[in-house]
Amino acid sequence: MNEASELFDMSDAPFVEKPVTAAEDSEASKVARSRLTAVLAKLNPAAGKTDSGDGKKKKKKGKA
């Protein structure tokens, strides 16, 4: 599911990503649609990434 609430059948991904409209919903896609809608609402992807850290950047390990 994307931010536009479009659900896709990913069973043949990455070759085919078939859209599943609400009119075509099966029992499985109805359950998936409701679960994913709830998760997206909780995550709020439209708000963007937020930083809850202490302002310090992690140091990258150098090559030996």
Distance bins in CASP14 RR format, pairs under 12 A and 6 or more apart:
PFRMAT RR
TARGET T0000
AUTHOR 0000-0000-0000
RMODE 2
METHOD distances of the structure
MODEL  1
1 7 1 0 1 0 0 0 0 0 0 0 0
1 8 1 0 0 1 0 0 0 0 0 0 0
1 9 0 0 0 0 0 1 0 0 0 0 0
1 10 0 0 0 0 0 1 0 0 0 0 0
1 17 0 0 0 0 0 1 0 0 0 0 0
1 19 0 0 0 0 0 1 0 0 0 0 0
1 20 0 0 0 0 1 0 0 0 0 0 0
1 22 0 0 0 0 0 1 0 0 0 0 0
1 29 0 0 0 0 0 1 0 0 0 0 0
1 32 1 0 0 1 0 0 0 0 0 0 0
1 33 1 0 0 1 0 0 0 0 0 0 0
1 34 0 0 0 0 0 1 0 0 0 0 0
1 35 0 0 0 0 1 0 0 0 0 0 0
1 36 1 0 1 0 0 0 0 0 0 0 0
1 37 1 0 0 1 0 0 0 0 0 0 0
1 38 0 0 0 0 0 1 0 0 0 0 0
1 39 0 0 0 0 1 0 0 0 0 0 0
1 40 1 0 0 1 0 0 0 0 0 0 0
1 41 0 0 0 0 0 1 0 0 0 0 0
1 43 0 0 0 0 0 1 0 0 0 0 0
1 45 0 0 0 0 0 1 0 0 0 0 0
2 8 1 0 0 1 0 0 0 0 0 0 0
2 10 0 0 0 0 0 1 0 0 0 0 0
2 17 0 0 0 0 0 1 0 0 0 0 0
2 19 0 0 0 0 1 0 0 0 0 0 0
2 20 0 0 0 0 0 1 0 0 0 0 0
2 33 0 0 0 0 0 1 0 0 0 0 0
2 36 0 0 0 0 1 0 0 0 0 0 0
2 37 0 0 0 0 0 1 0 0 0 0 0
2 40 0 0 0 0 1 0 0 0 0 0 0
2 45 0 0 0 0 1 0 0 0 0 0 0
2 46 0 0 0 0 0 1 0 0 0 0 0
3 36 0 0 0 0 0 1 0 0 0 0 0
3 37 0 0 0 0 0 1 0 0 0 0 0
3 40 1 0 0 1 0 0 0 0 0 0 0
3 41 0 0 0 0 0 1 0 0 0 0 0
3 43 0 0 0 0 0 1 0 0 0 0 0
3 44 0 0 0 0 0 1 0 0 0 0 0
3 45 1 0 1 0 0 0 0 0 0 0 0
3 46 1 0 0 1 0 0 0 0 0 0 0
3 47 0 0 0 0 0 1 0 0 0 0 0
3 48 0 0 0 0 0 1 0 0 0 0 0
4 19 0 0 0 0 0 1 0 0 0 0 0
4 37 0 0 0 0 0 1 0 0 0 0 0
4 40 0 0 0 0 0 1 0 0 0 0 0
4 45 0 0 0 0 0 1 0 0 0 0 0
4 46 0 0 0 0 0 1 0 0 0 0 0
5 19 0 0 0 0 0 1 0 0 0 0 0
5 20 0 0 0 0 0 1 0 0 0 0 0
5 21 0 0 0 0 0 1 0 0 0 0 0
5 22 0 0 0 0 1 0 0 0 0 0 0
5 33 0 0 0 0 1 0 0 0 0 0 0
5 34 0 0 0 0 0 1 0 0 0 0 0
5 36 0 0 0 0 1 0 0 0 0 0 0
5 37 1 0 0 1 0 0 0 0 0 0 0
5 38 0 0 0 0 0 1 0 0 0 0 0
5 40 0 0 0 0 1 0 0 0 0 0 0
5 41 0 0 0 0 0 1 0 0 0 0 0
5 45 0 0 0 0 0 1 0 0 0 0 0
5 46 0 0 0 0 0 1 0 0 0 0 0
6 17 0 0 0 0 0 1 0 0 0 0 0
6 18 0 0 0 0 0 1 0 0 0 0 0
6 19 1 0 0 1 0 0 0 0 0 0 0
6 20 0 0 0 0 1 0 0 0 0 0 0
6 21 0 0 0 0 1 0 0 0 0 0 0
6 22 0 0 0 0 1 0 0 0 0 0 0
6 29 0 0 0 0 0 1 0 0 0 0 0
6 33 0 0 0 0 0 1 0 0 0 0 0
6 36 0 0 0 0 0 1 0 0 0 0 0
6 37 0 0 0 0 0 1 0 0 0 0 0
6 40 0 0 0 0 0 1 0 0 0 0 0
7 17 0 0 0 0 0 1 0 0 0 0 0
7 18 0 0 0 0 1 0 0 0 0 0 0
7 19 1 0 0 1 0 0 0 0 0 0 0
7 20 1 0 1 0 0 0 0 0 0 0 0
7 21 0 0 0 0 1 0 0 0 0 0 0
7 22 0 0 0 0 1 0 0 0 0 0 0
7 23 0 0 0 0 0 1 0 0 0 0 0
7 24 0 0 0 0 1 0 0 0 0 0 0
7 25 0 0 0 0 1 0 0 0 0 0 0
7 26 0 0 0 0 0 1 0 0 0 0 0
7 28 0 0 0 0 0 1 0 0 0 0 0
7 29 1 0 0 1 0 0 0 0 0 0 0
7 30 0 0 0 0 1 0 0 0 0 0 0
7 31 0 0 0 0 0 1 0 0 0 0 0
7 32 1 0 0 1 0 0 0 0 0 0 0
7 33 1 0 1 0 0 0 0 0 0 0 0
7 34 0 0 0 0 0 1 0 0 0 0 0
7 35 0 0 0 0 0 1 0 0 0 0 0
7 36 1 0 0 1 0 0 0 0 0 0 0
7 37 0 0 0 0 1 0 0 0 0 0 0
7 40 0 0 0 0 0 1 0 0 0 0 0
8 14 0 0 0 0 0 1 0 0 0 0 0
8 16 0 0 0 0 1 0 0 0 0 0 0
8 17 1 0 1 0 0 0 0 0 0 0 0
8 18 1 0 0 1 0 0 0 0 0 0 0
8 19 1 0 1 0 0 0 0 0 0 0 0
8 20 1 0 0 1 0 0 0 0 0 0 0
8 21 0 0 0 0 0 1 0 0 0 0 0
8 24 0 0 0 0 0 1 0 0 0 0 0
8 29 0 0 0 0 1 0 0 0 0 0 0
8 32 0 0 0 0 0 1 0 0 0 0 0
8 33 0 0 0 0 0 1 0 0 0 0 0
8 36 0 0 0 0 0 1 0 0 0 0 0
9 15 0 0 0 0 0 1 0 0 0 0 0
9 16 0 0 0 0 1 0 0 0 0 0 0
9 17 1 0 0 1 0 0 0 0 0 0 0
9 18 1 0 1 0 0 0 0 0 0 0 0
9 19 1 0 0 1 0 0 0 0 0 0 0
9 20 1 0 1 0 0 0 0 0 0 0 0
9 21 0 0 0 0 0 1 0 0 0 0 0
9 24 0 0 0 0 1 0 0 0 0 0 0
9 25 0 0 0 0 0 1 0 0 0 0 0
9 26 0 0 0 0 1 0 0 0 0 0 0
9 28 0 0 0 0 1 0 0 0 0 0 0
9 29 1 0 0 1 0 0 0 0 0 0 0
9 32 0 0 0 0 1 0 0 0 0 0 0
9 33 0 0 0 0 0 1 0 0 0 0 0
10 16 0 0 0 0 1 0 0 0 0 0 0
10 17 1 0 0 1 0 0 0 0 0 0 0
10 18 0 0 0 0 1 0 0 0 0 0 0
10 19 0 0 0 0 0 1 0 0 0 0 0
10 20 0 0 0 0 1 0 0 0 0 0 0
10 29 0 0 0 0 0 1 0 0 0 0 0
10 32 0 0 0 0 0 1 0 0 0 0 0
10 36 0 0 0 0 0 1 0 0 0 0 0
11 17 0 0 0 0 1 0 0 0 0 0 0
11 18 0 0 0 0 1 0 0 0 0 0 0
11 20 0 0 0 0 0 1 0 0 0 0 0
11 28 0 0 0 0 0 1 0 0 0 0 0
11 29 0 0 0 0 0 1 0 0 0 0 0
11 32 0 0 0 0 0 1 0 0 0 0 0
12 18 1 0 0 1 0 0 0 0 0 0 0
18 24 0 0 0 0 1 0 0 0 0 0 0
18 29 0 0 0 0 0 1 0 0 0 0 0
19 25 0 0 0 0 0 1 0 0 0 0 0
19 29 0 0 0 0 0 1 0 0 0 0 0
20 26 0 0 0 0 1 0 0 0 0 0 0
20 28 0 0 0 0 1 0 0 0 0 0 0
20 29 1 0 1 0 0 0 0 0 0 0 0
20 30 0 0 0 0 1 0 0 0 0 0 0
20 32 0 0 0 0 1 0 0 0 0 0 0
20 33 0 0 0 0 1 0 0 0 0 0 0
20 36 0 0 0 0 0 1 0 0 0 0 0
21 29 0 0 0 0 1 0 0 0 0 0 0
21 30 0 0 0 0 0 1 0 0 0 0 0
21 33 0 0 0 0 0 1 0 0 0 0 0
22 29 0 0 0 0 1 0 0 0 0 0 0
22 30 0 0 0 0 1 0 0 0 0 0 0
22 32 0 0 0 0 0 1 0 0 0 0 0
22 33 1 0 0 1 0 0 0 0 0 0 0
22 34 0 0 0 0 0 1 0 0 0 0 0
22 37 0 0 0 0 0 1 0 0 0 0 0
23 29 0 0 0 0 0 1 0 0 0 0 0
23 30 0 0 0 0 0 1 0 0 0 0 0
24 30 0 0 0 0 0 1 0 0 0 0 0
24 33 0 0 0 0 0 1 0 0 0 0 0
25 31 0 0 0 0 1 0 0 0 0 0 0
25 32 0 0 0 0 1 0 0 0 0 0 0
25 33 1 0 0 1 0 0 0 0 0 0 0
25 34 0 0 0 0 0 1 0 0 0 0 0
26 32 0 0 0 0 1 0 0 0 0 0 0
26 33 0 0 0 0 0 1 0 0 0 0 0
27 33 0 0 0 0 0 1 0 0 0 0 0
27 34 0 0 0 0 0 1 0 0 0 0 0
28 34 0 0 0 0 0 1 0 0 0 0 0
28 35 0 0 0 0 0 1 0 0 0 0 0
29 35 0 0 0 0 0 1 0 0 0 0 0
29 36 0 0 0 0 0 1 0 0 0 0 0
29 37 0 0 0 0 0 1 0 0 0 0 0
30 36 0 0 0 0 0 1 0 0 0 0 0
30 37 0 0 0 0 0 1 0 0 0 0 0
31 37 0 0 0 0 0 1 0 0 0 0 0
31 38 0 0 0 0 0 1 0 0 0 0 0
32 38 0 0 0 0 0 1 0 0 0 0 0
32 39 0 0 0 0 0 1 0 0 0 0 0
33 39 0 0 0 0 0 1 0 0 0 0 0
33 40 0 0 0 0 0 1 0 0 0 0 0
34 40 0 0 0 0 0 1 0 0 0 0 0
34 41 0 0 0 0 0 1 0 0 0 0 0
35 41 0 0 0 0 0 1 0 0 0 0 0
35 42 0 0 0 0 0 1 0 0 0 0 0
36 42 0 0 0 0 0 1 0 0 0 0 0
36 43 0 0 0 0 0 1 0 0 0 0 0
36 45 0 0 0 0 0 1 0 0 0 0 0
37 43 0 0 0 0 0 1 0 0 0 0 0
38 44 0 0 0 0 0 1 0 0 0 0 0
39 45 0 0 0 0 1 0 0 0 0 0 0
40 46 0 0 0 0 1 0 0 0 0 0 0
40 47 0 0 0 0 0 1 0 0 0 0 0
41 47 0 0 0 0 0 1 0 0 0 0 0
43 49 0 0 0 0 0 1 0 0 0 0 0
43 50 0 0 0 0 0 1 0 0 0 0 0
44 50 0 0 0 0 1 0 0 0 0 0 0
51 57 0 0 0 0 0 1 0 0 0 0 0
END
